[in-house]
Amino acid sequence: MEFIDVRGASGSTYRFRRWPERGSHQPMAGNYVLVTRSPQKLVAVGVLEDLSQAPAALGERLKGCDLYTRLNIARRMREAEHEDMAREHPEAAEKAASGAERAA
């Protein structure tokens, strides 16, 4: 599945694109989600200042999961979307902090 839509508590839907297995991002801020492959289940909703570092920041947590990202340059928008999704999916919410701490 190339895209996945994640619903927020507000009813808004956010579209994420699957990270290609052999691909990379430019160093841009944005939101990410981790979804198990089978059965498909949302396991993490987070934010990173540099999505190009997502595989390194998430490390072993990527095993058995697909990484989806959403480019979102504006900090205010990125954080608002994260909060909305975190309220809807508290079991998957990552702590919003700075840099690699977000993936911890």
PAROTI-641418 format. One record per residue (C-alpha): x, y, z; residue in one letter. Coordinates in Angstrom, 1 decimal, decimal comma, always signed. Layout:
# PAROTI-641418
<node><X>X</X><Y>Y</Y><Z>Z</Z><resn>A</resn></node>
...
***
This chain:
# PAROTI-641418
<node><X>+0,0</X><Y>+0,0</Y><Z>+0,0</Z><resn>M</resn></node>
<node><X>+1,6</X><Y>+3,3</Y><Z>-1,2</Z><resn>E</resn></node>
<node><X>-0,5</X><Y>+5,6</Y><Z>+1,0</Z><resn>F</resn></node>
<node><X>-2,3</X><Y>+5,3</Y><Z>+4,3</Z><resn>I</resn></node>
<node><X>-4,8</X><Y>+7,7</Y><Z>+5,8</Z><resn>D</resn></node>
<node><X>-4,7</X><Y>+8,2</Y><Z>+9,6</Z><resn>V</resn></node>
<node><X>-7,7</X><Y>+9,8</Y><Z>+11,3</Z><resn>R</resn></node>
<node><X>-7,3</X><Y>+12,4</Y><Z>+14,1</Z><resn>G</resn></node>
<node><X>-9,6</X><Y>+13,1</Y><Z>+17,0</Z><resn>A</resn></node>
<node><X>-11,0</X><Y>+16,2</Y><Z>+15,2</Z><resn>S</resn></node>
<node><X>-12,2</X><Y>+13,9</Y><Z>+12,3</Z><resn>G</resn></node>
<node><X>-9,5</X><Y>+15,2</Y><Z>+10,0</Z><resn>S</resn></node>
<node><X>-7,7</X><Y>+12,6</Y><Z>+7,9</Z><resn>T</resn></node>
<node><X>-4,0</X><Y>+12,8</Y><Z>+7,3</Z><resn>Y</resn></node>
<node><X>-2,4</X><Y>+11,1</Y><Z>+4,3</Z><resn>R</resn></node>
<node><X>+1,0</X><Y>+9,5</Y><Z>+4,7</Z><resn>F</resn></node>
<node><X>+3,3</X><Y>+8,0</Y><Z>+1,9</Z><resn>R</resn></node>
<node><X>+5,1</X><Y>+4,7</Y><Z>+2,5</Z><resn>R</resn></node>
<node><X>+8,9</X><Y>+5,1</Y><Z>+2,8</Z><resn>W</resn></node>
<node><X>+10,4</X><Y>+3,2</Y><Z>-0,1</Z><resn>P</resn></node>
<node><X>+12,6</X><Y>+0,3</Y><Z>+1,1</Z><resn>E</resn></node>
<node><X>+15,6</X><Y>+1,6</Y><Z>-0,8</Z><resn>R</resn></node>
<node><X>+14,7</X><Y>+5,3</Y><Z>-0,6</Z><resn>G</resn></node>
<node><X>+15,5</X><Y>+8,3</Y><Z>+1,4</Z><resn>S</resn></node>
<node><X>+14,1</X><Y>+11,7</Y><Z>+2,3</Z><resn>H</resn></node>
<node><X>+15,7</X><Y>+15,1</Y><Z>+2,0</Z><resn>Q</resn></node>
<node><X>+16,4</X><Y>+16,5</Y><Z>+5,4</Z><resn>P</resn></node>
<node><X>+12,9</X><Y>+18,0</Y><Z>+6,1</Z><resn>M</resn></node>
<node><X>+10,7</X><Y>+18,0</Y><Z>+9,2</Z><resn>A</resn></node>
<node><X>+7,4</X><Y>+16,0</Y><Z>+9,2</Z><resn>G</resn></node>
<node><X>+5,2</X><Y>+13,4</Y><Z>+10,8</Z><resn>N</resn></node>
<node><X>+5,6</X><Y>+9,7</Y><Z>+10,7</Z><resn>Y</resn></node>
<node><X>+3,6</X><Y>+6,6</Y><Z>+11,5</Z><resn>V</resn></node>
<node><X>+4,6</X><Y>+3,0</Y><Z>+11,9</Z><resn>L</resn></node>
<node><X>+2,2</X><Y>+0,3</Y><Z>+10,8</Z><resn>V</resn></node>
<node><X>+2,6</X><Y>-3,5</Y><Z>+11,3</Z><resn>T</resn></node>
<node><X>+2,5</X><Y>-5,4</Y><Z>+8,0</Z><resn>R</resn></node>
<node><X>+0,2</X><Y>-8,3</Y><Z>+8,9</Z><resn>S</resn></node>
<node><X>-2,2</X><Y>-7,7</Y><Z>+10,3</Z><resn>P</resn></node>
<node><X>-2,0</X><Y>-4,0</Y><Z>+9,6</Z><resn>Q</resn></node>
<node><X>-2,1</X><Y>-2,0</Y><Z>+12,9</Z><resn>K</resn></node>
<node><X>-0,9</X><Y>+1,5</Y><Z>+13,8</Z><resn>L</resn></node>
<node><X>+1,8</X><Y>+1,2</Y><Z>+16,4</Z><resn>V</resn></node>
<node><X>+3,5</X><Y>+4,7</Y><Z>+16,4</Z><resn>A</resn></node>
<node><X>+2,5</X><Y>+8,2</Y><Z>+15,5</Z><resn>V</resn></node>
<node><X>+5,4</X><Y>+10,7</Y><Z>+15,8</Z><resn>G</resn></node>
<node><X>+7,2</X><Y>+13,8</Y><Z>+14,6</Z><resn>V</resn></node>
<node><X>+10,8</X><Y>+14,3</Y><Z>+13,6</Z><resn>L</resn></node>
<node><X>+12,7</X><Y>+17,5</Y><Z>+12,7</Z><resn>E</resn></node>
<node><X>+14,6</X><Y>+15,5</Y><Z>+10,0</Z><resn>D</resn></node>
<node><X>+12,8</X><Y>+12,7</Y><Z>+8,3</Z><resn>L</resn></node>
<node><X>+15,9</X><Y>+11,7</Y><Z>+6,5</Z><resn>S</resn></node>
<node><X>+17,1</X><Y>+10,3</Y><Z>+9,9</Z><resn>Q</resn></node>
<node><X>+13,9</X><Y>+8,3</Y><Z>+10,5</Z><resn>A</resn></node>
<node><X>+15,3</X><Y>+4,8</Y><Z>+9,9</Z><resn>P</resn></node>
<node><X>+18,3</X><Y>+5,5</Y><Z>+12,2</Z><resn>A</resn></node>
<node><X>+16,1</X><Y>+7,1</Y><Z>+14,8</Z><resn>A</resn></node>
<node><X>+13,5</X><Y>+4,3</Y><Z>+14,8</Z><resn>L</resn></node>
<node><X>+16,0</X><Y>+1,5</Y><Z>+14,5</Z><resn>G</resn></node>
<node><X>+14,8</X><Y>-2,0</Y><Z>+15,6</Z><resn>E</resn></node>
<node><X>+11,2</X><Y>-0,7</Y><Z>+15,9</Z><resn>R</resn></node>
<node><X>+11,0</X><Y>-0,8</Y><Z>+12,0</Z><resn>L</resn></node>
<node><X>+11,2</X><Y>-4,7</Y><Z>+12,0</Z><resn>K</resn></node>
<node><X>+7,9</X><Y>-6,0</Y><Z>+10,8</Z><resn>G</resn></node>
<node><X>+6,6</X><Y>-2,5</Y><Z>+10,2</Z><resn>C</resn></node>
<node><X>+6,2</X><Y>-0,1</Y><Z>+7,3</Z><resn>D</resn></node>
<node><X>+7,2</X><Y>+3,5</Y><Z>+7,8</Z><resn>L</resn></node>
<node><X>+5,0</X><Y>+6,2</Y><Z>+6,4</Z><resn>Y</resn></node>
<node><X>+5,8</X><Y>+9,9</Y><Z>+6,4</Z><resn>T</resn></node>
<node><X>+4,1</X><Y>+13,2</Y><Z>+5,8</Z><resn>R</resn></node>
<node><X>+6,2</X><Y>+16,2</Y><Z>+4,9</Z><resn>L</resn></node>
<node><X>+5,1</X><Y>+19,1</Y><Z>+7,0</Z><resn>N</resn></node>
<node><X>+7,5</X><Y>+22,0</Y><Z>+7,1</Z><resn>I</resn></node>
<node><X>+5,6</X><Y>+24,4</Y><Z>+9,2</Z><resn>A</resn></node>
<node><X>+6,2</X><Y>+23,6</Y><Z>+12,9</Z><resn>R</resn></node>
<node><X>+2,8</X><Y>+24,8</Y><Z>+14,1</Z><resn>R</resn></node>
<node><X>+1,0</X><Y>+22,6</Y><Z>+11,5</Z><resn>M</resn></node>
<node><X>+3,2</X><Y>+19,6</Y><Z>+12,2</Z><resn>R</resn></node>
<node><X>+2,6</X><Y>+19,8</Y><Z>+15,9</Z><resn>E</resn></node>
<node><X>-1,1</X><Y>+20,4</Y><Z>+15,6</Z><resn>A</resn></node>
<node><X>-1,5</X><Y>+17,3</Y><Z>+13,3</Z><resn>E</resn></node>
<node><X>+0,6</X><Y>+15,2</Y><Z>+15,7</Z><resn>H</resn></node>
<node><X>-1,6</X><Y>+16,3</Y><Z>+18,7</Z><resn>E</resn></node>
<node><X>-4,8</X><Y>+15,5</Y><Z>+16,8</Z><resn>D</resn></node>
<node><X>-3,6</X><Y>+12,0</Y><Z>+15,8</Z><resn>M</resn></node>
<node><X>-2,2</X><Y>+11,4</Y><Z>+19,3</Z><resn>A</resn></node>
<node><X>-5,6</X><Y>+12,2</Y><Z>+20,9</Z><resn>R</resn></node>
<node><X>-7,2</X><Y>+9,7</Y><Z>+18,5</Z><resn>E</resn></node>
<node><X>-4,5</X><Y>+7,0</Y><Z>+18,9</Z><resn>H</resn></node>
<node><X>-3,1</X><Y>+7,4</Y><Z>+22,4</Z><resn>P</resn></node>
<node><X>-1,7</X><Y>+3,9</Y><Z>+22,5</Z><resn>E</resn></node>
<node><X>+0,5</X><Y>+4,8</Y><Z>+19,5</Z><resn>A</resn></node>
<node><X>+1,4</X><Y>+8,4</Y><Z>+20,3</Z><resn>A</resn></node>
<node><X>+5,1</X><Y>+9,2</Y><Z>+20,5</Z><resn>E</resn></node>
<node><X>+6,2</X><Y>+11,9</Y><Z>+22,9</Z><resn>K</resn></node>
<node><X>+6,7</X><Y>+15,2</Y><Z>+21,0</Z><resn>A</resn></node>
<node><X>+10,2</X><Y>+16,3</Y><Z>+21,9</Z><resn>A</resn></node>
<node><X>+13,2</X><Y>+17,6</Y><Z>+19,9</Z><resn>S</resn></node>
<node><X>+15,3</X><Y>+15,7</Y><Z>+17,3</Z><resn>G</resn></node>
<node><X>+15,9</X><Y>+12,0</Y><Z>+17,8</Z><resn>A</resn></node>
<node><X>+14,2</X><Y>+12,1</Y><Z>+21,2</Z><resn>E</resn></node>
<node><X>+10,9</X><Y>+11,9</Y><Z>+19,4</Z><resn>R</resn></node>
<node><X>+11,6</X><Y>+8,4</Y><Z>+18,3</Z><resn>A</resn></node>
<node><X>+12,6</X><Y>+7,2</Y><Z>+21,8</Z><resn>A</resn></node>
***
